[in-house]
Each structure stands twice: as structure tokens, then as C-alpha cells.
Amino acid sequence: MRLLNFSLRNFLLYSFILVLVTIPISFLAIHTLLEEEVDETLLTHHDQFVNHIKSFEYLDDLEFDLQVFEQLSYDVDIVQDSFPRSGMQYSTVFIYDSLDQETKPYRELQSSILVKGHPYLLTTRLSLLDNDDLVAAIVTVVALLLMLLTIGMILINRSLSKRIWQPFYKTLTKLKAYELDKNESFEYEQTEIIEFDDLNNAVRQLTDRNKQVFIQQKEFIENASHELQTPLAIFQVKLDSLMQSRQLTEEQAELVKDLLETNQRLSRLNKNLLLLSKIENDQFPEREMIDLKPIMLKQLENFGLLTSNITIHAKHEIDSCTLYANRVLVEVLITNLVGNAYHHTHENGEVIVKLSADQLLVANSGKPLIIAPERIFERFNKQSKPGKGVGLGLAIVKKICDHAGYTIRYSYTDDRHSFIVYFDDQIRSSR
């Protein structure tokens, strides 16, 4: 909706500016037109009055009559002037009205005329009050119409934009939810918009190609792991037999020992890759009710024996925790997490394991990571002691959590690495 909201904001801003500019322009335009109309009316009244005076110039007392008329008339003033003036002059004046007790605007036309050879200043005026009220009413109506038009256009634009962009957001939502490791193809609805149909076709082709590559990679890893099992086993047997030979020198025995360790590491790597492939292929569908407490205690006992040659301070708080899960994956999850903690703890370090009804905490003291924390669960992104580990332990832990629906979090505080696995309620013990 960001693009849509940006367009609506721009449209609203332009509409607001349009209203601000249009209202004063409309006011000035209407006011100017009405003023020109008043000036024409004044000129007509002026000419009519001058013609009337000329038609009565034969009267001897015409000048006296004009003085009386000037006293009685409110819209016409005619007074004797000292000298004749040229041209006509229009102006807007404000005159106090004693009846209404307020100042009112008037439009005046002044010109010089001759009456029986004497110069007179003739002033005709018209009230602008009605015109101002009319201008105000017209501007108000125009402003309201513009506001209603702007609001209507905004609503129509929003409605049309939502309707037009609806297929795009549907495709975007499906893309966000799409997972390559799921056996699902990207499907989309046919629309009436050619561009969106082309986009959906391109996205479907792209996801299909990526899915095919992903499947081929998984099949390659699985096939390679299967094929490597037999050669590695044979190699292990041959090396064991060679180690039993009495004809080996000390130097040769050391070389065979190194080969044995390398072969064992390759075997672990092969098994872990095969395990990852099986998890991704959902080959662990069996689930049962499992009590994690005895499994956890057994693993802690085993790791305690394996690390008896170094001093590690272990703190365990193991409560009962029952899950409805696959036993093999749960055991691998616990083994890898606890093994990672013991493996990376230095001499006189500390390992903390806490199991509660809804989470598992495994922490160990150690130096900060040499990699970014968010990359700790990536394959072969490890921080291991030289010659130990294959860089897949935490990757397998993350894959098991994703497969089972658990949430795992990593943090490093107070010189301590902490992993917490949260067991979601919907996959806990069956209800």
C-alpha cells in the first residue's frame, strides 16, 4: 500500500493547493466582472441624467432646481465647480449610513458637465453591498463544490486504486507465504489486467525454476550421501586393519591416525547432510508423546563423561516437559544443542541447561562470535575449534525447529551464549 498511499497523499496535496489557488482567483474574477457591470450601469445613469439636464436647459431656475435635487437625491450629487474637468473617474468609496449605523461600500463615477455655461461636478453612485454579498455567496458555493469534488475524487481514486491493485497484493501475499521446501506450486487467479497476468506468469515461471533447482540440489545431496556411505565405511575398515599391523612405524601410525580422524569427520558430515535432506523431504512423519526429562538427563550424563578431562561447571534445572513430536528429531535437537555448548566452553567455563514445560535453555560461557549473530544457524558458518565439528550442528537444530514449528532464539550477554527453544502450544502434547 506504500505506492498507493504515496499517490493518494500527492493527489490530496495537489487538490488542496488547487482549492487554495482557485478560491482567491474565483473571488477576484467575479469581483472584477461585477465591478465592470456596475461601472457600465453608472455610465448609463450618468448619460441619462446629463440628457435630462440638457432637455431642461430652457428653464430659468434650472440651477436652483439642481441644488434642490442634490439635497434630496442620495445616489446623485451635482455641485457647481470652479473649473471644468476632463474625463471620467471611477472609484470605490465607503460612506457611513446613519440609518443602519454602518459604513457601506459604493462605486462612484465623477465627471464635469456644463449647465448653462457653468461647470458642475456630477457624481453618480451605486451601492456595492448586494454585489459583495453575491460575490461571497458565489465564492462560498465554488469553494464547497471544489471541496466536494476533491473529496469525491479522492474516494473514487482510493476505491479504484484498491480494486486495480488487488491482484498485485494477492500475488505479493502468496509470494510472502511461498516456501520452496513445501510441495506446493505457485498458483494465481486470472485477472482482467494484462500487465498483472504477465507479472503472475513470470513469477510462476521463476518459482517453478527455483523449485526445480531446489529439488535437484536436495536429490543430489541425498544421493551423494547415500553413495558415500559405503566407500567411507570400507575406508574406515581398511584403516582399522592397517592400524593393527605390527609393521607400522611410529610415523606411519601417526599418519594413519590422522586419516582415521579425517574419515570419521567425513562420515559425520555425510550423516548430517543426509539428515538435513531427510528433514527437508519430511521423512520423519511419525510422532508420539515424549517426555523430554529422561532424554535430557541421559544426554547430560553422556556429555559429562565425554568432557571429564577438562573442568566445566555445569548447572542443570530439568523439569518435566511432554511433547507430541518425532523422537529421533527431538534427540538430535537436544544432542546438538548440548553438544555445541560443551564443545565451545573453555577450561573452567560454565554450561547452563534449563528445561521447563514450554521452553529449553542451553547456555555456555565463551568469547563473542566472529560471525554475525543472525548467521549462526547457516550451514558451514561455524565457530569451531580446529579439526572439530562439521559446521552443520546448529543448521540441523534450526531445520528441526522450523520443521516442528518451534521457535529458537540466540543471544550473547554477559560473556554467555544462550539458545532458547520455545515449544509452541499447538504442537505440544496432544489435547
Secondary structure, DSSP 8 states (H G I E B T S, - for coil): -HHHHHHHHHHHHHHHHHHHHHHHHHHHHHHHHHHHHHHHHHHHHHHHHHHHHHHTTT-TTHHHHHHHHHHH-SSEEEEE-SS---SEEEEEEEEEETTTTEEEEEEEEEEEEEETTEEEEEEEEEE-HHHHHHHHHHHHHHHHHHHHHHHHHHHHHHHHHHHHHHHHHHHHHHHHH--TTSS--------S-HHHHHHHHHHHHHHHHHHHHHHHHHHHHHHHHHHHHHHHHHHHHHHHHHHT-TT--HHHHHHHHHHHHHHHHHHHHHHHHHHHHHHHTT-----EEEEHHHHHHHHHHHHHHHTTTS-EEEEEEE---EEEE-HHHHHHHHHHHHHHHHHT--TTEEEEEEE-SSEEEEEEE----SS-GGGTTSTT-----TT---S-HHHHHHHHHHHHT-EEEEEEETTEEEEEEE--GGGBS--
